[in-house]
């Protein structure tokens, strides 16, 4: 199936770099979604175990989610640069 998509892209004169850029942007978004989901799930589990530490857990969760989102945004920007050059 992937080979059929690659052949269609080559037939439509779309370079493989552009195809790679679009796939890379999609993977960056999927990876960020999985990462932020795991951070949120782990934070909720930690809050359930120790409700008195909710402030520290929330702060750590937000910092880590921002870092994951920042790296995903960087990946998407790099993929768009490849896509439009």
Secondary structure, 3 states (H helix, E strand, C coil): CHHHHHHHHHHCCCCHHHHHHHHHHHHHHHHHHHHHHHHHHHHHHHHHHCHHHHHHHHHHHHHHHHHHHHHHHHHHHHHHHHHCC
